[in-house]
Amino acid sequence: MGREFEWLWVAYTISACGTWLAFDAFAVLAVLALDAGPGAVSLLAAAGPAAGALLALPLGPWVEFRRKRPVLVAMDLLRGAVLLSVPIGAALGLLGFAQLLVVAIVVGAADLTFTAASGAYLKNLVRPELLLRANGRFEATTWTAALLGPPLGGVAVGLFGPAVTVLADAVSFLLSAAALRGTGTAEQPPVPAGGARLRAADLLAGWRQLLTDPLLRPLLGNVVLVNGLVMATAPLLAVLMLGPLGFTPWQYGLAFALPCAGGVLGAGLARPLAARFGQHRVLLGAGVARVCWPIGLVFVGPGTGGLVLVLAVQFGLVLSSAVFGPIVATVRLNALPAAVVTRSLAAWSVGTKGGTAALIALAGLVAAATDARTALGIAGVLLLGTPLLLLPVSRAGRAARAALPSAPPVPRPGAAVPDPR
């Protein structure tokens, strides 16, 4: 797929390894170092996506008309710099909950901006017929890093304390920025249709595209709900496993790492399944499969049995999500006009992150009023209804296939061939 794509993939691999090494590092820091409860941990998990979404609202349209590679490098440098403040604060004995909130907010905004710019950058680097292959490689890289990162991070936390994994994450973003400079792609900054000045209408173009497209609108709704409800279970499960159930940090990391082998498998299956059954059909099947698992977390208990249950639930969730992920990314990029790719991806990220933040906060309130296990059960039940939003996506896929022109009949030997005029 070209030298430029390979460097983009290297940069992604480095930052993904750092991110998964620091899996739930802020939640672990809050629980172990600051003695935070489920409400506070959920607030911390929600604050970054929520405030980051608000900060990123004007950034998507702004990035649309800028060269993408400098934006990607700048966001990596910003994330690396603010994350470095956490281990420094911990080393000086000054780390507090407020600092974690501020860092989470800045990283959340940078994440959204990076995601929007990288999607447009990828679409320029890779031919349309190779997009699913490229997205599949990113998906496989994510789950490989997720397989190795959390257990190594758990060991590092046990040996050196939770701040060390945040330090590794910060360094990974700085190295990613250096790798992005290797892409070397010469870019011309796009110019708004009305001239060089950004108009008010440009700010809403991405939202308008997503909310009026019959394929993207229900797909966005499904992703917002599923991502939010799944992510809402993470801080609750952290509190439950690291608190009353007595699991150690390395066991907690292992419970989320080993199932990521299913992610590597699912990412490899996405392209052949799509070729065999069609992208929209696989999208629906994987979308149904991925929401059947989290309800099982309600029954997690202490000891080996509880750990095995979490492993099984996570494996099923990750396997189906890894099939779903690259296909939804490819369908989305192919459906978006080139003129609004960045703004639409920014709007998509703002919507998903904002929805995730709201659902995490709501789950935290439910857990504070009842307990973590009850909140896990409510999230699991709600997830079971989300595949209904994928039915219009499946119908749109069938309509698109029906609209394709059929191949002209092959004339029989000796038959008259119509005059092409």
N, C-alpha and C positions, 0 to 999 in steps of 0.2 A: 504493500500500500504506500510505499514511498518513504524516503529518508525523513521527511518532515513529520509524517505520522509516527515513525518509530521513536523520534525524540519526544513527541507529545506523550506517547505511551510510557516511555522511560520516566518522564516527569510525573505522570499519574501514578506509576508503580511506586516511586519513592514516597510520595505524599500519602498514598493509601497504606503503605507499610507503617509509616509513622502514626497515622490516625488510628489504625487498628491495634497497634501496640499500646496506645493510650485509650483503649476502649473503655468508655464510661469513667474516665479518669476523674472528671469533676465530681461525679456522683460518689466515687470511692473516697475522694478527698473530703467531700462534705460529710460522709458518714463516719470515716475513720479519724480524720483530723479535726473536724469541727463539730462532731456529734450531732449532725442534723437529722431530723425526722423525715417521714414520708412527704409531708407538706412542703418543707423547705427544699428537699431534693427534687420534687416535681416542679417547684417554682424555678429552680436553677435550670432544669432541663427545658422548661418552657420559655424562659426569658430570652435565651439566645435566638431561637427561631422567630419569636414574636417581634422583638425589637429589631432584629436583623431584617425581617421582612419590611418593617416600616422604613428603615434606613435605605433599603434597596429599591423601594418604589421608584424614586426618581433616577436611580442609577442604571436601570435597564435601558430606558430610552437614550440616556447619555452614552452608554457603551455601544449602542446600535451604530452610532456614527463615529466611532473611534476604531483605530487599529486594535485588533483583538489580542495579539501577542503581548504588547506592553501592558494591557490591562491584566492579563493572566499573571505576568511576572509581578506586577504591583500588588495584586491580591495575595500572592504567595508570600511576598516580603512582609506585608502587613500582618498576616496571620502568624508568621514566624516571630515577628517582633513582639506582638502582644502576648503570645503564649510564653515567651521567655520570661515575662514578668512574674509568672506563677512560681516556677522553681526558685527564682531570685527572692520573691517574697517569703516563700517557705523557708529558705536557707537563713534569712534574716529574722525569722520569727514574726513576720508582719502580715502573713497571709490571713485574709478574712473573707467572709461570705460575700461582702460587697465587691471585693476585687474579682472574685470568681464570676459574679454577675456581669461586671463590666467587660471582662475578657470574653465571656460567652456571647455578649451582644455584638462586640466588634467582630469576632470570628464568624458569627452567624451572618452578618451583613456581607462580609468578605466571601463567605461560602456561596451565598446567593449570586453575587456579582460574578464570581469565577465560573459557576455553573452555566450562567446565561452566556457568557463570552465563549466558553469552551465548546458549547454546542454549535454556535455559529462558526467557530474556527474549524471544528471537525467537518462540518458540512462543506466548507471550502477546500479542505485538504483531501477528502475522500470522495470518489465517484459514487453516485446513488446506489449502484448495484453492490457496492462493497460496504455500505453503511451497517448492515446487520452483522457482517463479519467483524467490523471494527468495534461495534458496540458489544459484541460477544466477547471480544478479547478484553475489553475494559471490565466487563462483568466477571469473567474468569479471574482477572487480576484482583478485583475487589475481594472475591471469596477466598482466593489463595492467601491474600494478606490477612483476611479475617480468620482463616484457619490457623495461621501461625502466630499472629499478633497477640491476641488476648492471653493465651497461656504463657507466652514469654513475658508479656506485660505483668501478668499475675506474679510470676517469679521475681521480676524486677521490683514490683511493689513490696513483696515479702522481704527482699534483701535490702533495698535502698529507700523504701518509702514511696508513696503514691506520686510525689512530685517529679520523680525521675522520668516517668513515661510522658509527662507533659513536656519535659525538656527534649526528649527524643522526637516528639511530634513537631515541636518548634524547629528543630534542626532539619527535619524532613521537608518542611515547607521551604526553607532556605535553599536546600539542595534541589528541590523541584524547580525553583525559580532559575537556578543556574542551568538546569537541563532544558528548560523552555527556550532559553536563548539559542540552543543548538538547532531549533527548528529552522531558523534562518529564512522563513518565508517572507518575501516582500509583499506588503499589504498596502493597498490604497484605501484610505478611509472613505466609507460610504458617505454620501451627501443626502440630506433630507430632500424629498421631492420639492418642497417649497423653497429650497435654498439652504445655506449653511446654518441658519438659525433654527433652533429646535422650537417647534410650535406646540401649542397646548394639545392639539390633536395627536401629535406624535407620542405623548405620554400615555394615551389610552389605546393606541393601535394594537398593542399586544393583547390586552384584555379583550378588546373587541373581536380580535381574530379567534381567541379561544372560546369565548362565550357565544359566538354566532356559528361556529363550525359544528355541524351535526355529529361529527366523529370525535372531535377533541373535547367538546363540552362534557359529555357523560364520562369520557375517559378521565378527564381532570377530576370530576366529582368522585369517581371510584378511587383514584390514587390518593386524593386528599383524605378521604375517610379511612382507607386501609392503612396508609402510612401513619396517620395520626393515632389510630387506635392501637396499632402494633407498637409504635414508639411510646405510647402512654403506659404500656405494660413494663417497659424497661426500668424506670426508676422504682416502680412498685416492687418488681422482682428483686432489684438490688437491695432494697430495704429488707424484704422478706428473707432473702437468702443470707445476707451478711449480718442480719440481726437475729430474729427469733429462731431461724432454722440452723444458725451456727456454722454456715459454710465459710471456708477461708477464701481470701481473694483469688488464690490460684485455682481453687475449685470453681469459683464463680466464672473466672475467665475461661476455664476448660469447658464449662457448660455451654458457652457461646462460641467456642473455637472449633471443637471437633465437628459439630454439625455443618460447618462451612465447607466441608468436603462435598456436601450436597450442593453447595453453590457452584463449585467447580464443575461438578457433573451436570447441573442444570444449565449452566452457561454453554457447555459443549453440546447439549441437546437442542438448544433453542433454534439454531439454524437448520439442522436436518428435520426437525419437527415442522418448522414453518414451511420448508420446501415440500414436505410430504402432505401436510394437511391445510396449509394456508395460514398466513400470519394472524388473521382475525379469529380464526377458529381456535388456534393454539392460545391466543390471548385470552379468550373466554375460558377455556379449560384450565389454564394455569391460574387465572384470576379466581376461579371457584376453588381450586385446590389449595391455594395459599391461605385462605381464611378459615379452613376447617380445623386448624391445629391449635391456635392460642387458647381456646377454651380449656384445654387440658392443663394449663398452668394453675388452675384453681385447685387442683388436687396434689400439688407438689408438697412433699413432706421432707423431714430431715433424713440424713444418711444416704446410703447408696441408692435406695429406691427413688428418693426424690431427685437425685442427680441424674439417674437414668431417665426419669420422666422428662426432665427439662431437656436432656439431650435428644430424646425422640421427638418432642414437640418442635424443637428448634430445627432439627434435620428436615422434617416435613415442610416446615415454613420456608426454610432457606432454599430447598430444592425447587419448589414451585415458584418462589419469588425470582430465582435465578433464571428460570425459563421466561417468566413474565417480563423481567427488566429490560433485556436488550431488544425484545420485540416492541415493547411500548415506546422505547427511545427511538427506534427506527421508524415506526408508524408515525410518531409525532414529527420527526424531522422531515419525513417525506410529505406530510400533510401541510407543513408550514411554507408559505411563500418566502422566497429569499429576502425580500425587502423588510420583513418583520420577524425574522428568526430570533434575533437577540431579545427584542422586546417581548415576544411571546414566551420565550424560555424564561425570561426574568419574571414575567407575570405568573407563569406556571410555578416557578420556585417560590415566589411570594405567596401564592395560594396554598401550595403544599406545606410550606414552612409555617405560615400563619395558622392553617388548620391544625397542624401538628401541635403547635404551641398551645392553642386553645384546648385541644383534647387532652394534652398532658396536664394542663392546669386544672381542667375539670376532673380528671381522674384523681389528681392530688387532693382536691376538695372532697371527693367521694371517699377517698381513703382516710382523710382526716376525720370525716364524720362517722365512718364505719371502721373499716380496716383494709389493709392492702389486698387481702384475699378476695374480699367482696368486690373491690374495684376491678380486680383482674377478671372476675366472672362477668361483670357487666360489659367490659370491653370485649370479651370473647363472644358473648351473645350478640352484641351489635355488629361485630365483624361478619357474622353469618348472613346478614342481609345485604351486604355491599355488592355481591355479584349481580344484583338486579340492575345496577347502573351500567353493566357491561353488555346488556342485551341490545341496546341501540347501536353499540359499537359493532357487534356481530352482524346486525341487520345491515349496517352501512357497508361492512365488508362484503356481504353477499350481493348487495346492490352494485357495488363497484365491480365485482367479478362478472355480474350479469351484463354490465354495460360495456365490457371489453368486446371489441369486434372479433368475430369468429374468423378463423383462417379460411381463405377462399378454397373452394374445392379443387382438387387436382384433376385436370382433364384426363380422360381415358385415352389410351393410344388411338390415334386416328380421329378423335373427336375434334370438332371445329373449336378453335380458340377465339374468344371474343376479341374484337378490335379494341385496344386500349384507348383509342380516341373517343 
